[in-house]
């Protein structure tokens, strides 16, 4: 997993996350440049988004575990007209399926919209956007291409 942090713009204007009691371990992990996801003690499956019970077996014993931080683009869209001026266009929103078989909605970085492809291998890149917030973005793995 890449621990490389990208610098945020001098003045970060995008909305910041508001951690809940359930999601706080995820956001705290991001601040340490660790991608954490939950894993069910009962069935062993990984869980994301953070929640109080396993959606697979309904058990309530979930532990936080460090994800490898790599995955594949499942689908994506390019935003050309943002909801607010806080976002610079174009930017790519993608669903990335982690190698642990959970999906994350994220932004892709270090890639142009024309370079993005379904199946592209990506890795997490943490962006320190404020003293209290680090966001996980994903960028192509070196030499990444579409999976065959």
C-alpha positions in Angstrom: 0.0 0.0 0.0 1.3 3.4 -0.9 1.9 5.6 2.1 2.8 8.5 -0.1 0.8 11.5 0.9 -0.2 14.1 -1.6 -0.3 17.7 -0.5 -3.7 19.3 -0.6 -4.1 22.7 -2.1 -3.0 25.5 0.2 -6.7 26.3 1.0 -8.9 23.2 1.0 -12.4 24.3 0.1 -14.1 20.9 -0.3 -16.4 19.6 2.5 -14.6 17.7 5.2 -15.8 14.3 6.7 -17.9 14.3 9.9 -16.9 11.1 11.6 -19.6 9.2 13.6 -18.9 6.8 16.5 -19.0 4.0 14.0 -16.8 5.6 11.2 -14.2 7.3 13.5 -11.7 4.3 13.3 -11.8 4.6 9.5 -11.0 8.3 9.6 -8.5 8.0 12.3 -6.7 5.3 10.2 -6.7 7.6 7.2 -5.0 10.3 9.3 -2.3 7.7 10.0 -2.2 6.8 6.3 -3.7 3.4 6.9 -6.8 2.2 5.0 -8.9 0.4 7.6 -12.0 -1.7 6.9 -14.1 -3.9 9.2 -13.9 -7.7 9.2 -16.6 -9.9 10.7 -15.4 -12.3 13.5 -18.2 -14.7 12.7 -18.0 -15.2 9.0 -14.6 -13.6 8.2 -15.9 -11.3 5.4 -14.8 -7.7 5.1 -17.3 -4.9 5.5 -17.4 -1.4 4.1 -19.0 1.2 4.7 -18.5 1.2 8.5 -21.5 -0.3 10.3 -22.6 -1.9 13.5 -23.3 -5.4 12.1 -22.1 -7.6 9.3 -24.4 -7.4 6.2 -23.5 -10.9 5.3 -24.4 -12.8 8.5 -25.8 -10.1 10.8 -23.2 -10.7 13.5 -22.3 -7.7 15.6 -18.7 -8.6 16.2 -16.7 -6.5 13.8 -13.0 -5.8 14.1 -11.0 -3.1 12.2 -8.3 -4.5 9.9 -5.8 -2.8 7.6 -6.6 -3.2 3.9 -3.9 -3.9 1.4 -5.0 -0.6 -0.3 -5.2 -1.9 -3.9 -8.1 -2.7 -6.1 -9.8 -2.3 -9.4 -12.1 0.4 -10.9 -15.6 -1.1 -11.2 -17.2 1.9 -12.7 -16.6 5.6 -12.9 -17.9 9.0 -14.0 -16.3 12.2 -15.0 -17.7 15.4 -13.3 -17.7 18.4 -15.6 -20.3 20.5 -13.7 -19.7 20.4 -10.0 -22.4 20.9 -7.4 -20.4 23.8 -5.9 -17.4 25.9 -7.0 -15.3 24.1 -4.3 -14.6 21.3 -6.8 -12.3 21.9 -9.7 -13.3 20.1 -12.9 -12.9 17.7 -14.4 -12.6 15.1 -11.7 -13.2 11.4 -11.7 -15.5 9.7 -9.2 -15.1 5.9 -9.1 -16.2 2.8 -7.4 -13.1 0.9 -6.5 -13.4 -2.8 -5.5 -10.6 -3.4 -3.0 -8.8 -6.7 -3.1 -10.7 -7.6 0.1 -13.9 -7.6 -2.0 -15.5 -4.4 -0.7 -16.4 -1.3 -2.7 -15.5 2.3 -2.0 -16.7 5.4 -3.7 -13.7 7.6 -4.2 -12.0 10.1 -6.4 -9.2 9.1 -8.7 -6.0 11.2 -8.8 -2.9 11.3 -10.9 -4.9 10.3 -14.0 -6.8 12.1 -16.7 -10.4 11.2 -17.4 -9.3 9.7 -20.8 -6.9 7.3 -19.1 -9.4 5.8 -16.7 -10.8 2.4 -17.6 -13.0 -0.3 -16.0 -10.7 -2.9 -14.5 -7.8 -0.4 -14.1 -5.6 -1.4 -11.1 -5.4 1.4 -8.5 -3.9 2.0 -5.1 -4.7 4.3 -2.2 -3.1 7.7 -1.9 -3.7 9.7 1.2 -4.2 13.5 0.9 -3.8 15.5 4.1 -6.5 18.2 3.6 -6.6 19.7 7.1 -5.0 19.0 10.5 -8.0 16.9 11.5 -8.7 15.3 8.1 -6.9 13.0 5.6 -8.8 11.7 2.6 -8.2 8.4 0.7 -8.0 8.9 -3.0 -6.9 6.2 -5.5 -4.4 6.5 -8.3 -3.2 4.0 -11.0 -0.7 1.4 -9.9 2.6 2.0 -11.7 2.1 0.5 -15.1 -1.5 -0.3 -14.3 -3.8 -1.2 -17.1 -7.1 -2.9 -17.7 -7.2 -6.4 -16.2 -7.6 -9.1 -18.8 
